Amino acid sequence: MKRLIKFTFIAVLGFVLNFSIQFFPQITALPATPTQNSLLASVQTGKKYYDAGQFSQAAKVLQKVAKVYKARRNVLGEAQTLGFISLVYQELGRTQEAKTAINTSLSLLDQLDIQGKDFKRVRAQVLNSQGRLQWKIGDPQKALESFQVAELLYTSASDSEGAIGSQINQAQALQTLGFYRRSYNLLNSIQEKLQALPESPVKVAGLHNLSNIFRQKGELDSSQKLLEESLEIIRKIDDTKESSLQNSPQNESKILLSLGNTNLALAMKEKELKNPQGAEKYIQSALSLYQQAAIKTNLPTIEVQAKLNQLSLLVKTKKNELAWSLLPEIFKSLKQLPVSRSSIYACVNLAENLMKLDNEQKKSIDNYFNTYQSISQILDTAIHHAKKLNDQRAESYATGTLGSLYEKNHEWSKAKKMTERGILIAQGISAWDIAYQWQWQMGRILKFEHAIPEAIKYYTQAFNIITDLRSDLAVLTPDIQFSFRDNVEPIYRELVNLLLDSPDPKKENLIKARDVIEKLQLAELDNFFGDACAKPEVVNIDNLDPNTAVIYPMFLKNRLEVILKLPGEDNLRNFTNKNISLSQIDEVITELQELVRIRSTHPSKIKQLSKTVYDWLIKPFETELEKSIVRDKSKIKTLVFVLDGSLQNIPISILFDGEKYLIERYAVAVTPGLQLLAPKPLLKKQLNLLAAGANNAPSFEQKGFSPLKNIDDELLGISREVNQSRKLENQDFLQEKIQNQLEKEKFNVLHIATHGQFSSNPKQTFILDWNKPIKVKDFDTLVQVKNQSIISPIELLVLSACETATGDKRAALGLAGIAIRAGAKSTLGSLWQVNDASTAEFMVKLYKQFKNPQITKAEALRNIQLAFLKNYPDTDYNRPYHWAAFILVGNWL
């Protein structure tokens, strides 16, 4: 007799692990004995405790089962149960005990001289448990290997469900390792396999798990589609009263809950895109789904979670009256929960939402509770229950949140005590994703008490953790990704604020602040993609280029800090623009951006506004930048900018000192960070160009773009300037053909002349081939070839007819994203679509400059921009509209 037990685990930071764990009371096919049935029932009880978050109880039950198996010399049963026990210990943060359980289990299995299906299934289950532990302790490569072996064993045992579960685990491990394309392909393969299955509980569970992974990856439309399909199947099965699905209402409510979460993520995305109508539509849908989930289930844990999700959404959207009206139901449901991790987290969730509501609203519900005292009592109870369960992870969450309550009420001594306790507990179990939050909190508390060195210490600890956790933070659920600006980014800015908050910051503070700014650029790109695709390199940024200075502006509260890196080791300066708010800066930048994109704008208007920005960024350093020295005799010939916020949306070349544009004195480039696009000198070798583009593709009309009449002239002209070149024009301009050409030949320049758009939303960042958009996330496969004999061939990627999305303050993030995703050393792109006749002439002249091995890419660009500025008296080509749009991103050498 064989009975199926299915465990689904959700680990730290949204890492979903689906283990198909099957329990076999005996190896032979003999009928089960009453004792074996009793043991099976005990394991089922352990599973129920696990599912309810009652891990200590689960451990006790399973330990007893393991002892019985050991006494009866049922090695297979003991080994399997130890695998379960390891999973429970992992949840409790008892890593060493989890390791011991796994090692003992594998040792027992090694003693068995059998290779039947039962044995293979059990060994696969244990390997999945081992893989989860390996991932948890920071070894995703070994985890991947464990999951791969588990898949082979499941396949050999004809267990397709187990094999699919192991593949889902592999996809997540691949993503943690940075193999995003492999992960994506594997997930697509899993989806195809699931679609081929008959409609069954197995298919429902697989689609549900896969949908949650797609949500975590930011593939929200795919997540929604899979959940709706799961819901349709489970309702069909329920209608036919199929006996194999005994808990369909609970499973349906879980799917409704997940569908609500996906709709919430869609709402947050619409909010980011400044689409309030779309956001409200998804908000209402999410609320309805949460309500349905709460009504449908008879499990208190699901009911409470659904109602708390409603409350959180109502608080987030400031629907306070509806939020308060829901509280009595939540309190009633909470009373029905057994003491477990789920009940503790529910209490913490409730407390956090109550803290977010304003004081006047709190006063209106005194008949429910005295707010401050009651929140404190809720958290005290949660801490007590966590201690009772010996659940240190839950205890750290509840303790740190109580510290947050004290912080908000300025009870600094209590706040420090609880926060420090939360940190120590989290560190003790290596729960770094929790620890950094309480270290940040302690930094804020110490900052308020003016203990600045101590505050910097805690901020630095939080910063170091989120730097180490970057691949995990990148695959958070979209809800967390959309709150990046609230929950992660402030740590960077507040740390820089502390480091530079003095009239004369120490040298070590300037060095550290520059590093923090670089890491923020990296984190922004991780958040943009929803993965950690950008691979930082250890770069000696002190002695890169004796003729280049690097400028780092950073927006802080009510001021703009600028750090200047001059040639030489740790040769840093800084200047503080005081009493300037972010809104003031954005207002100037937005107006300047609008003016420079209009061909008819008179240069005087641009000069007036761009001088303001010049005064912020450059004027304080004119002496250090040797502005008064003749350029030929000056060391500083190039300025590289690591820009912040809306500054990325304007061409820095147009900054005006009152007499000249910046480009008249310096070559200019921008980079999302020196450690992201390492500025190593380009190989001075003959150019081999692949030029592609279209003048009036069907995709243009589909996206509402007009024809590009001069593309033929542009492609022909640049091809004539380069000795070795290939062209893919019009109908031949297809993603697949570009990839094929790059596979066949070592091109070092890829020039694409087509419409495209850069946006802060990766799904709205694309270029158009003849038939369709090529999205930014596909650039790794477009440019990075599979042929191992062709190593990093693209030194320069040129996108000559693209533009940043209007109204998007961070639209240029998409250009940086393409530069990173493509892996090209340098990217030349346009911030707005320029008249294509002047663009064609600009590009032809630029390639003449590129042929000169004695000058850098930045100098080549500067020479053509100066030529347009000074050498076209009979045209309006001297206006910034024509020459300033083109910016060099990445390697300027």
Beta strands, then each sheet from edge to edge (+ up, - down):
strand 1: 3-4
strand 2: 7-10
strand 3: 16-19
strand 4: 22-23
strand 5: 548-556
strand 6: 559-565
strand 7: 572-578
strand 8: 638-641
strand 9: 667-670
strand 10: 688-693
strand 11: 724-729
strand 12: 749-758
strand 13: 766-768
strand 14: 773-775
strand 15: 796-804
strand 16: 826-830
strand 17: 886-890
sheet 1: 1+ 4-
sheet 2: 2+ 3-
sheet 3: 7+ 6- 5+ 8+ 9+
sheet 4: 11+ 10+ 12+ 13- 14+
sheet 5: 11+ 10+ 12+ 15+ 16+ 17-
end
